[in-house]
């Protein structure tokens, strides 16, 4: 005689074996019967509460959530939220993770109900809608064409004052196709595109004197999490050059900056292939400094990954929406735009700038893919913004 769901769940007490339940879950999933998953999940809650009796029980509930949330269709979206997808998670930041998973796996039509549900729905937080909208935009979904999303945004006081509301509902050309994490039952996979951008190193010839410019705290917004991971370090500053800086003068100018990331040049050996500058002040550093021209799009790409999924474990991630916002705020500070300027205006100013990536073989950088170094000259080529980061220094 087949066991009831209550009997199955009761049989988990005092044991770590959940294979029998997993087999039944898979059988029902093959038939598209996620209602069974909801019943098992509810029974787990009734029997054991929100804290399971062991890692296997925790795994079982997460598996139930996963199987329901990733099964395409509105009914499965509703069932996943009924299972508290957006209000409980062993990962942390459940609303942000729920939005990311739903955006990756569910068709746009199936998500209409999330935006149409009552504002006080206990399983659909307003923050889920805000996050979901941006996660969909980042994946190229035409969310602006979804009537339910437009109606929610127009009527929601929560959205009207939300920081993500300033972001457009379509991707700017600078954003290209953002690198997004891939979620699966076994975990999450993501790219780490840091390090020196691809390009030809600039041969150094001369340098330009600079002085410290206005403070720009927004420079580090996208990478501020790095300072919390394994003793990572950040450094950023703005300088004003006495005259426009030519591309060949940038390596020597950077090497002479009063920044810690430029100190101790050569302690790990020269990079090779980068000629030193002629003057005594810059020459000692430039042979250990690589500078390559890059684009605002490449800088945004690295900033976005650093902000959304690049500061340690998933529990610390900003995820897509807030990662996108942080990347634009850092890009705006680098380009000299205002912190509240619209994305279109930031993109316009960024297009007038000259963008460079750099790395230094010295005390500060670790000389591998966990480094990040950018320098940008404004339209007049006199304002020089520098951002450097490394998210691992041991410990």
TIMAR-354968 format. One line per 8 residues: number of its first residue (from 1); for each residue x, y, z of N, C-alpha, C. Coordinates in steps of 0.1 Angstrom, whole numbers, plus 5000, padded with zeros to 4 digits. Layout:
NUM	X Y Z X Y Z X Y Z | ...
REM end
This chain:
1	5008 4988 5000 5000 5000 5000 5009 5012 5000 | 5006 5022 4991 5014 5034 4990 5013 5042 5002 | 5024 5048 5006 5024 5057 5018 5017 5070 5014 | 5010 5076 5024 5006 5090 5022 5017 5100 5024 | 5015 5112 5020 5025 5122 5021 5029 5124 5036 | 5019 5124 5044 5021 5126 5059 5030 5115 5064 | 5027 5102 5059 5035 5091 5064 5050 5092 5059 | 5051 5096 5046 5065 5098 5041 5073 5108 5049
9	5067 5119 5051 5074 5130 5059 5076 5126 5073 | 5067 5119 5079 5069 5114 5093 5081 5104 5094 | 5082 5096 5083 5093 5087 5083 5107 5093 5081 | 5108 5106 5079 5121 5112 5078 5126 5116 5091 | 5118 5115 5102 5123 5118 5115 5134 5109 5119 | 5145 5114 5124 5155 5106 5129 5164 5099 5119 | 5162 5102 5106 5170 5096 5095 5174 5107 5085 | 5185 5104 5079 5190 5113 5068 5188 5108 5054
17	5180 5097 5053 5177 5091 5040 5164 5097 5034 | 5166 5104 5023 5155 5111 5017 5153 5105 5003 | 5159 5094 4999 5159 5090 4985 5145 5085 4981 | 5137 5079 4990 5124 5075 4986 5115 5086 4982 | 5116 5097 4990 5108 5109 4987 5113 5115 4973 | 5126 5115 4971 5131 5121 4959 5126 5113 4947 | 5126 5100 4948 5121 5092 4936 5107 5096 4933 | 5098 5097 4943 5084 5101 4941 5083 5115 4935
25	5091 5124 4940 5091 5138 4935 5094 5138 4920 | 5104 5130 4916 5108 5130 4902 5097 5124 4894 | 5091 5114 4899 5080 5107 4891 5068 5117 4888 | 5065 5125 4899 5054 5135 4897 5059 5146 4888 | 5072 5150 4889 5077 5161 4881 5076 5157 4866 | 5079 5145 4863 5078 5140 4849 5064 5142 4843 | 5054 5141 4852 5040 5143 4847 5036 5157 4848 | 5045 5166 4853 5041 5180 4854 5033 5183 4866
33	5033 5174 4876 5024 5175 4888 5032 5181 4899 | 5034 5194 4898 5041 5201 4909 5032 5203 4921 | 5019 5201 4920 5010 5202 4932 5015 5192 4943 | 5020 5180 4938 5025 5171 4948 5037 5176 4955 | 5045 5184 4948 5057 5190 4955 5052 5200 4966 | 5042 5208 4963 5036 5217 4972 5031 5210 4985 | 5024 5199 4983 5019 5192 4994 5030 5186 5003 | 5041 5181 4996 5052 5176 5004 5059 5187 5011
41	5061 5198 5005 5067 5210 5011 5059 5214 5023 | 5046 5215 5021 5038 5220 5032 5038 5210 5044 | 5039 5197 5041 5040 5187 5051 5053 5188 5059 | 5064 5191 5052 5077 5193 5058 5076 5204 5068 | 5069 5215 5064 5068 5227 5073 5060 5223 5085 | 5049 5216 5083 5040 5212 5094 5048 5203 5104 | 5055 5194 5099 5062 5184 5107 5075 5190 5114 | 5083 5197 5107 5096 5201 5112 5098 5216 5113
49	5088 5224 5109 5090 5239 5110 5100 5244 5099 | 5104 5256 5101 5113 5262 5091 5127 5257 5092 | 5131 5251 5103 5144 5246 5104 5144 5231 5104 | 5150 5225 5094 5149 5210 5092 5158 5203 5102 | 5156 5190 5102 5163 5182 5112 5177 5178 5108 | 5181 5182 5096 5194 5179 5091 5197 5184 5077 | 5209 5183 5072 5212 5188 5059 5204 5182 5048 | 5201 5169 5050 5194 5162 5039 5179 5167 5038
57	5174 5170 5050 5160 5176 5050 5160 5190 5043 | 5170 5197 5046 5172 5211 5040 5174 5209 5025 | 5182 5200 5021 5184 5197 5007 5171 5193 5000 | 5163 5185 5007 5150 5181 5001 5141 5192 4998 | 5140 5201 5008 5131 5213 5006 5136 5222 4995 | 5149 5224 4995 5155 5232 4984 5152 5226 4970 | 5153 5213 4970 5151 5206 4957 5136 5207 4953 | 5127 5207 4962 5113 5209 4959 5111 5223 4953
65	5116 5233 4960 5115 5246 4956 5121 5248 4941 | 5132 5242 4939 5139 5243 4926 5131 5237 4915 | 5126 5225 4917 5118 5218 4907 5106 5225 4903 | 5099 5231 4913 5087 5238 4910 5090 5252 4903 | 5099 5259 4908 5102 5272 4903 5107 5272 4889 | 5114 5261 4885 5120 5261 4871 5111 5253 4861 | 5100 5249 4865 5090 5242 4856 5082 5253 4849 | 5083 5255 4836 5077 5267 4830 5062 5266 4831
73	5056 5278 4834 5041 5279 4834 5037 5287 4846 | 5026 5295 4845 5021 5303 4856 5018 5295 4868 | 5012 5283 4866 5008 5276 4878 5020 5272 4886 | 5031 5269 4880 5043 5265 4887 5049 5278 4894 | 5048 5289 4888 5053 5302 4894 5045 5304 4907 | 5031 5302 4906 5023 5304 4918 5026 5294 4929 | 5029 5282 4925 5032 5271 4935 5045 5274 4941 | 5055 5278 4934 5068 5281 4939 5067 5292 4950
81	5059 5302 4947 5058 5313 4957 5049 5309 4969 | 5040 5299 4966 5032 5294 4977 5042 5286 4987 | 5053 5280 4981 5063 5273 4989 5073 5283 4995 | 5070 5296 4995 5078 5306 5001 5091 5308 4994 | 5091 5307 4981 5104 5309 4973 5110 5322 4976 | 5102 5333 4978 5107 5346 4979 5108 5351 4993 | 5106 5342 5003 5107 5347 5017 5115 5338 5026 | 5120 5327 5020 5129 5318 5028 5139 5312 5018
89	5152 5311 5023 5162 5304 5015 5174 5302 5024 | 5181 5291 5022 5193 5288 5029 5205 5297 5024 | 5203 5302 5012 5214 5310 5006 5215 5324 5012 | 5203 5330 5015 5203 5344 5019 5198 5352 5008 | 5193 5364 5011 5187 5373 5001 5177 5365 4993 | 5167 5359 4999 5158 5351 4991 5150 5358 4980 | 5146 5370 4982 5138 5377 4972 5147 5379 4959 | 5159 5383 4961 5168 5386 4949 5171 5373 4942
97	5173 5362 4949 5176 5349 4943 5163 5344 4936 | 5152 5345 4942 5139 5341 4936 5137 5348 4923 | 5139 5361 4923 5137 5369 4910 5147 5364 4899 | 5159 5361 4903 5169 5357 4893 5165 5343 4887 | 5161 5334 4895 5157 5320 4891 5145 5321 4882 | 5135 5329 4886 5122 5330 4879 5125 5336 4865 | 5134 5347 4865 5137 5353 4852 5144 5344 4843 | 5153 5336 4848 5161 5327 4839 5152 5316 4833
105	5142 5311 4841 5136 5298 4837 5121 5300 4832 | 5115 5311 4836 5101 5312 4833 5098 5321 4821 | 5089 5318 4812 5086 5327 4801 5079 5339 4806 | 5080 5350 4798 5074 5363 4803 5060 5362 4806 | 5052 5355 4798 5038 5354 4800 5034 5347 4813 | 5043 5337 4817 5040 5330 4830 5043 5339 4842 | 5051 5350 4840 5054 5359 4851 5044 5371 4853 | 5035 5372 4843 5025 5383 4844 5018 5383 4857
113	5015 5371 4862 5007 5370 4874 5014 5377 4886 | 5028 5376 4886 5035 5382 4897 5033 5397 4898 | 5032 5403 4887 5030 5418 4886 5015 5421 4889 | 5006 5412 4885 4992 5414 4887 4986 5410 4900 | 4994 5403 4908 4989 5398 4921 4987 5411 4930 | 4978 5410 4940 4975 5421 4949 4988 5426 4956 | 4988 5439 4958 5001 5445 4964 5004 5439 4977 | 4994 5435 4985 4996 5429 4998 4996 5414 4998
121	4999 5408 4987 4999 5393 4986 5011 5388 4995 | 5008 5379 5005 5018 5375 5014 5030 5367 5008 | 5028 5362 4997 5039 5354 4991 5046 5362 4979 | 5041 5374 4976 5047 5381 4965 5051 5395 4970 | 5062 5397 4976 5067 5410 4981 5068 5420 4970 | 5066 5432 4973 5068 5443 4963 5082 5443 4958 | 5092 5440 4967 5106 5439 4963 5108 5428 4952 | 5101 5417 4953 5102 5407 4943 5099 5412 4929
129	5088 5420 4928 5084 5426 4915 5095 5435 4910 | 5100 5444 4919 5111 5453 4915 5123 5446 4910 | 5127 5435 4917 5139 5427 4913 5136 5420 4900 | 5125 5414 4899 5121 5406 4888 5122 5414 4875 | 5116 5426 4876 5116 5435 4864 5130 5437 4859 | 5140 5440 4868 5153 5443 4863 5160 5430 4859 | 5158 5419 4865 5164 5406 4861 5159 5402 4847 | 5147 5405 4844 5142 5403 4830 5148 5412 4820
137	5150 5425 4824 5156 5434 4815 5171 5430 4812 | 5178 5425 4822 5192 5421 4820 5193 5409 4811 | 5182 5401 4810 5182 5389 4802 5176 5392 4788 | 5173 5404 4785 5168 5408 4772 5154 5406 4770 | 5146 5403 4780 5132 5400 4779 5124 5413 4776 | 5115 5414 4767 5107 5426 4765 5097 5429 4775 | 5101 5431 4787 5092 5433 4799 5084 5446 4797 | 5089 5456 4789 5081 5468 4787 5068 5465 4779
145	5068 5454 4772 5056 5450 4765 5046 5442 4773 | 5049 5440 4786 5040 5432 4794 5030 5442 4801 | 5017 5441 4798 5008 5451 4803 5007 5450 4819 | 5008 5439 4824 5008 5437 4839 5019 5444 4846 | 5031 5444 4840 5043 5450 4845 5041 5466 4844 | 5037 5470 4833 5035 5485 4831 5024 5490 4841 | 5013 5483 4843 5003 5487 4852 5008 5487 4866 | 5015 5477 4870 5021 5477 4884 5030 5489 4886
153	5039 5491 4877 5049 5502 4878 5042 5516 4879 | 5031 5517 4872 5024 5530 4872 5016 5532 4884 | 5012 5522 4891 5003 5523 4903 5010 5521 4916 | 5022 5516 4916 5028 5512 4928 5036 5523 4935 | 5032 5527 4947 5040 5537 4954 5054 5532 4958 | 5054 5519 4960 5067 5513 4963 5077 5514 4952 | 5073 5512 4940 5081 5513 4928 5085 5528 4926 | 5076 5537 4928 5078 5551 4926 5090 5556 4933
161	5093 5551 4945 5104 5555 4953 5115 5546 4953 | 5115 5536 4944 5125 5525 4945 5138 5530 4937 | 5150 5526 4943 5162 5530 4936 5164 5524 4922 | 5158 5512 4919 5159 5506 4906 5150 5513 4896 | 5141 5521 4900 5131 5527 4891 5138 5537 4881 | 5150 5541 4885 5158 5550 4876 5164 5543 4864 | 5165 5530 4864 5171 5522 4854 5161 5520 4842 | 5165 5521 4830 5156 5519 4818 5152 5504 4817
169	5141 5503 4810 5135 5489 4808 5141 5482 4796 | 5150 5488 4790 5158 5481 4779 5173 5484 4782 | 5181 5475 4776 5195 5476 4778 5201 5487 4769 | 5210 5495 4775 5218 5504 4767 5229 5497 4759 | 5233 5502 4748 5243 5496 4740 5256 5493 4748 | 5259 5502 4758 5271 5499 4766 5270 5486 4773 | 5258 5483 4777 5256 5470 4785 5257 5458 4777 | 5255 5459 4764 5256 5447 4755 5247 5436 4760
177	5253 5424 4761 5246 5412 4767 5253 5409 4780 | 5248 5414 4791 5255 5412 4804 5257 5397 4807 | 5268 5395 4814 5272 5381 4819 5263 5378 4831 | 5254 5368 4830 5245 5365 4841 5248 5351 4846 | 5247 5349 4859 5249 5336 4865 5239 5326 4859 | 5243 5313 4859 5234 5303 4855 5230 5294 4867 | 5217 5293 4870 5213 5286 4882 5209 5272 4878 | 5212 5262 4887 5208 5249 4885 5205 5242 4898
185	5200 5230 4898 5197 5223 4911 5210 5221 4919 | 5221 5220 4912 5234 5217 4919 5241 5230 4924 | 5236 5241 4921 5242 5254 4925 5242 5264 4915 | 5252 5272 4914 5252 5284 4904 5266 5285 4898 | 5266 5288 4885 5279 5290 4878 5279 5304 4872 | 5291 5310 4872 5291 5324 4868 5306 5327 4863 | 5306 5337 4854 5319 5341 4848 5326 5351 4857 | 5339 5352 4856 5347 5362 4864 5356 5368 4854
193	5352 5379 4846 5360 5385 4835 5369 5396 4839 | 5376 5394 4851 5384 5405 4855 5398 5404 4848 | 5407 5413 4853 5420 5413 4847 5422 5424 4836 | 5433 5424 4830 5436 5434 4820 5428 5431 4807 | 5421 5441 4802 5413 5439 4790 5423 5435 4778 | 5417 5428 4768 5425 5424 4756 5429 5437 4748 | 5441 5438 4744 5445 5449 4736 5460 5451 4736 | 5465 5460 4728 5479 5462 4726 5484 5472 4737
201	5495 5468 4744 5500 5477 4754 5505 5490 4748 | 5503 5501 4755 5507 5514 4750 5522 5516 4754 | 5530 5519 4744 5544 5522 4747 5545 5536 4753 | 5551 5536 4765 5552 5549 4773 5562 5558 4767 | 5558 5571 4767 5567 5582 4763 5563 5595 4770 | 5570 5598 4781 5568 5610 4788 5556 5608 4799 | 5554 5619 4806 5543 5620 4816 5538 5634 4817 | 5527 5635 4824 5521 5648 4826 5519 5650 4841
209	5522 5662 4846 5520 5665 4860 5506 5666 4864 | 5502 5661 4875 5488 5661 4879 5487 5666 4894 | 5475 5669 4898 5472 5672 4912 5459 5666 4916 | 5457 5664 4929 5445 5657 4933 5432 5665 4930 | 5422 5659 4924 5410 5666 4921 5399 5664 4931 | 5387 5666 4928 5375 5665 4937 5373 5650 4941 | 5369 5648 4953 5366 5634 4958 5354 5629 4950 | 5355 5616 4947 5344 5609 4940 5341 5596 4946
217	5333 5596 4957 5331 5583 4964 5324 5573 4956 | 5317 5577 4946 5309 5568 4937 5318 5558 4929 | 5331 5561 4928 5340 5553 4920 5340 5538 4924 | 5339 5536 4937 5341 5522 4942 5328 5515 4945 | 5316 5521 4942 5303 5515 4945 5302 5501 4940 | 5306 5499 4927 5304 5486 4921 5313 5475 4927 | 5324 5479 4933 5334 5469 4938 5336 5470 4953 | 5327 5477 4960 5329 5478 4975 5329 5465 4982
225	5322 5455 4977 5322 5442 4984 5336 5435 4984 | 5344 5439 4975 5358 5433 4974 5366 5435 4987 | 5364 5447 4993 5371 5450 5005 5367 5441 5017 | 5356 5434 5015 5352 5425 5026 5356 5411 5024 | 5362 5408 5012 5365 5394 5009 5380 5392 5010 | 5384 5383 5019 5398 5379 5020 5408 5390 5020 | 5405 5401 5028 5414 5412 5029 5416 5419 5015 | 5406 5419 5007 5407 5426 4994 5410 5441 4996
233	5414 5448 4986 5417 5462 4987 5412 5469 4975 | 5408 5482 4978 5403 5491 4967 5410 5504 4969 | 5412 5511 4957 5418 5524 4957 5412 5532 4945 | 5408 5544 4948 5402 5552 4937 5405 5567 4940 | 5407 5574 4929 5410 5588 4930 5408 5595 4917 | 5406 5608 4918 5405 5617 4906 5416 5627 4906 | 5422 5629 4895 5433 5639 4893 5430 5648 4882 | 5436 5660 4883 5435 5670 4873 5449 5672 4867
241	5451 5670 4854 5464 5672 4847 5466 5686 4843 | 5478 5690 4843 5481 5704 4839 5478 5707 4825 | 5478 5696 4816 5474 5698 4802 5468 5685 4798 | 5462 5684 4786 5457 5672 4781 5467 5660 4780 | 5463 5649 4784 5472 5637 4785 5471 5629 4772 | 5481 5627 4765 5481 5619 4753 5482 5604 4756 | 5477 5595 4748 5478 5581 4751 5492 5576 4755 | 5502 5580 4748 5516 5575 4751 5521 5581 4765
249	5514 5592 4770 5519 5598 4782 5511 5591 4794 | 5501 5584 4791 5493 5578 4803 5501 5568 4811 | 5508 5559 4806 5516 5550 4815 5525 5557 4824 | 5533 5566 4820 5541 5573 4829 5534 5582 4839 | 5523 5588 4834 5515 5596 4843 5509 5587 4854 | 5503 5575 4851 5498 5566 4861 5509 5562 4870 | 5520 5558 4865 5531 5553 4873 5536 5563 4884 | 5534 5576 4881 5539 5586 4890 5528 5590 4900
257	5516 5585 4899 5505 5589 4908 5508 5585 4923 | 5504 5594 4932 5506 5591 4946 5495 5581 4951 | 5495 5569 4946 5486 5558 4950 5493 5546 4954 | 5487 5539 4964 5494 5527 4969 5495 5516 4958 | 5485 5516 4949 5485 5505 4939 5497 5507 4929 | 5503 5519 4929 5515 5521 4920 5528 5520 4928 | 5527 5515 4940 5539 5515 4948 5546 5501 4947 | 5559 5501 4951 5566 5488 4951 5568 5482 4937
265	5569 5490 4927 5569 5484 4914 5581 5474 4912 | 5578 5463 4905 5588 5454 4901 5592 5444 4912 | 5586 5444 4923 5590 5434 4934 5587 5420 4929 | 5578 5418 4920 5575 5404 4915 5580 5403 4901 | 5588 5412 4896 5594 5410 4883 5587 5419 4873 | 5593 5423 4862 5587 5432 4852 5577 5424 4844 | 5567 5432 4839 5557 5426 4831 5563 5422 4817 | 5573 5430 4813 5579 5427 4800 5572 5433 4788
273	5579 5438 4779 5573 5444 4767 5568 5458 4768 | 5569 5464 4780 5565 5478 4781 5576 5487 4784 | 5580 5495 4774 5592 5503 4775 5590 5513 4787 | 5601 5517 4793 5600 5527 4804 5600 5541 4798 | 5595 5550 4806 5595 5564 4801 5609 5570 4803 | 5611 5582 4796 5624 5587 4796 5628 5595 4809 | 5618 5601 4815 5622 5609 4827 5624 5601 4839 | 5631 5606 4848 5635 5598 4860 5624 5595 4869
281	5613 5604 4870 5602 5602 4879 5594 5590 4874 | 5592 5588 4861 5583 5578 4857 5589 5565 4853 | 5602 5566 4849 5608 5554 4843 5609 5542 4851 | 5611 5544 4864 5613 5532 4873 5600 5524 4874 | 5589 5530 4872 5576 5523 4874 5571 5518 4860 | 5573 5525 4850 5565 5522 4838 5569 5508 4832 | 5581 5503 4834 5585 5490 4829 5577 5479 4835 | 5570 5482 4846 5562 5472 4854 5548 5475 4853
289	5544 5484 4844 5530 5488 4843 5525 5485 4828 | 5514 5478 4827 5508 5476 4814 5495 5484 4813 | 5494 5491 4802 5482 5500 4800 5477 5496 4786 | 5464 5494 4785 5458 5491 4772 5445 5499 4770 | 5443 5504 4757 5430 5511 4755 5419 5501 4756 | 5407 5506 4761 5395 5497 4762 5383 5506 4759 | 5372 5501 4763 5359 5508 4760 5351 5509 4773 | 5341 5518 4772 5332 5520 4784 5324 5507 4785
297	5321 5500 4774 5313 5488 4775 5321 5477 4782 | 5334 5476 4780 5342 5466 4787 5343 5469 4802 | 5345 5482 4805 5345 5486 4819 5332 5483 4826 | 5321 5486 4819 5308 5483 4825 5306 5468 4828 | 5311 5460 4818 5309 5446 4819 5316 5441 4832 | 5329 5445 4834 5336 5441 4846 5330 5446 4859 | 5325 5459 4858 5319 5465 4870 5306 5457 4874 | 5298 5454 4863 5286 5447 4866 5288 5433 4873
305	5297 5426 4867 5300 5412 4873 5305 5414 4887 | 5314 5424 4889 5320 5426 4903 5309 5430 4912 | 5299 5438 4908 5288 5442 4917 5277 5432 4919 | 5274 5425 4909 5262 5415 4910 5266 5402 4916 | 5278 5397 4912 5281 5383 4917 5296 5381 4919 | 5303 5392 4923 5318 5391 4924 5324 5394 4937 | 5316 5392 4948 5322 5396 4961 5320 5384 4971 | 5326 5373 4968 5325 5362 4977 5314 5353 4974
313	5308 5346 4984 5297 5337 4982 5284 5343 4978 | 5275 5335 4973 5262 5340 4968 5254 5348 4979 | 5257 5345 4991 5250 5352 5002 5253 5367 5002 | 5264 5370 4997 5269 5385 4997 5266 5392 4984 | 5260 5385 4974 5258 5391 4961 5247 5402 4961 | 5249 5411 4952 5238 5421 4950 5228 5416 4940 | 5231 5406 4932 5223 5401 4921 5221 5411 4911 | 5212 5408 4901 5212 5416 4888 5208 5430 4890
321	5196 5433 4896 5191 5447 4896 5200 5457 4903 | 5204 5453 4915 5213 5462 4923 5227 5462 4917 | 5231 5451 4911 5244 5451 4904 5244 5460 4892 | 5233 5460 4885 5232 5469 4873 5233 5484 4878 | 5226 5487 4888 5226 5501 4894 5240 5505 4898 | 5246 5496 4906 5260 5499 4911 5270 5501 4899 | 5269 5493 4889 5278 5494 4878 5276 5508 4871 | 5264 5512 4869 5262 5525 4863 5266 5537 4872
329	5265 5535 4885 5269 5546 4894 5285 5547 4894 | 5292 5536 4894 5306 5537 4893 5310 5542 4879 | 5304 5538 4868 5307 5543 4855 5305 5558 4854 | 5294 5563 4860 5291 5577 4860 5302 5585 4868 | 5306 5580 4879 5317 5587 4886 5330 5587 4878 | 5333 5576 4871 5345 5576 4863 5344 5585 4852 | 5333 5587 4846 5331 5595 4834 5329 5610 4838 | 5327 5613 4851 5325 5627 4855 5310 5631 4854
337	5301 5621 4853 5287 5624 4853 5282 5625 4867 | 5270 5630 4869 5264 5631 4882 5258 5618 4887 | 5258 5616 4900 5253 5603 4906 5239 5600 4903 | 5230 5610 4900 5216 5608 4897 5213 5610 4882 | 5223 5612 4874 5221 5614 4860 5214 5602 4854 | 5205 5603 4844 5199 5592 4837 5210 5584 4830 | 5207 5571 4828 5216 5562 4821 5220 5568 4808 | 5211 5573 4800 5214 5578 4787 5224 5589 4788
345	5223 5598 4798 5233 5609 4799 5246 5604 4803 | 5247 5594 4812 5259 5588 4816 5266 5581 4804 | 5258 5574 4796 5263 5568 4784 5269 5578 4774 | 5262 5589 4773 5267 5600 4764 5280 5605 4768 | 5282 5608 4781 5294 5613 4786 5305 5603 4785 | 5302 5590 4788 5311 5579 4787 5317 5578 4773 | 5308 5581 4763 5312 5580 4749 5323 5590 4745 | 5323 5601 4753 5333 5612 4750 5346 5610 4757
353	5347 5600 4766 5359 5597 4774 5368 5587 4767 | 5381 5587 4771 5390 5577 4767 5392 5567 4778 | 5390 5554 4776 5390 5544 4786 5402 5535 4785 | 5408 5531 4796 5420 5523 4796 5419 5513 4807 | 5425 5501 4805 5427 5492 4816 5442 5491 4819 | 5445 5488 4831 5459 5487 4835 5462 5477 4846 | 5474 5472 4847 5478 5464 4858 5493 5467 4861 | 5496 5465 4873 5510 5468 4878 5515 5456 4885
361	5528 5452 4882 5534 5442 4889 5542 5448 4900 | 5536 5447 4912 5542 5454 4924 5537 5448 4936 | 5537 5456 4947 5532 5451 4960 5517 5449 4961 | 5510 5457 4953 5496 5459 4956 5487 5449 4948 | 5489 5448 4935 5481 5438 4927 5487 5424 4929 | 5478 5414 4927 5483 5401 4928 5486 5395 4914 | 5484 5403 4904 5487 5399 4890 5480 5386 4886 | 5467 5385 4887 5460 5374 4882 5446 5379 4879
369	5436 5370 4876 5423 5374 4872 5415 5381 4883 | 5419 5381 4895 5412 5388 4905 5415 5403 4907 | 5423 5408 4897 5427 5422 4897 5417 5430 4888 | 5416 5443 4891 5408 5452 4883 5415 5465 4883 | 5418 5471 4872 5424 5484 4871 5419 5492 4859 | 5413 5504 4861 5408 5512 4851 5412 5527 4853 | 5415 5533 4841 5417 5548 4841 5409 5554 4830 | 5404 5565 4833 5396 5572 4822 5399 5587 4822
377	5401 5592 4810 5403 5606 4807 5390 5612 4802 | 5386 5623 4807 5373 5629 4802 5375 5635 4788 | 5364 5642 4783 5365 5647 4769 5376 5656 4767 | 5380 5664 4777 5391 5673 4776 5405 5667 4778 | 5405 5654 4782 5417 5646 4785 5425 5652 4796 | 5419 5659 4805 5427 5664 4817 5422 5658 4830 | 5409 5655 4831 5404 5649 4843 5407 5634 4842 | 5414 5629 4851 5419 5615 4851 5413 5607 4864
385	5404 5598 4861 5398 5590 4872 5404 5576 4872 | 5408 5571 4884 5415 5558 4885 5408 5550 4895 | 5405 5537 4891 5399 5527 4900 5407 5515 4900 | 5412 5510 4911 5419 5497 4912 5413 5489 4923 | 5414 5476 4921 5408 5467 4931 5415 5453 4930 | 5416 5446 4941 5420 5432 4941 5411 5426 4952 | 5405 5415 4949 5395 5409 4959 5402 5398 4967 | 5414 5396 4966 5421 5386 4974 5435 5389 4978
393	5439 5390 4990 5452 5393 4994 5457 5383 5006 | 5451 5372 5006 5454 5362 5016 5446 5364 5029 | 5446 5354 5037 5439 5355 5050 5426 5348 5050
REM end
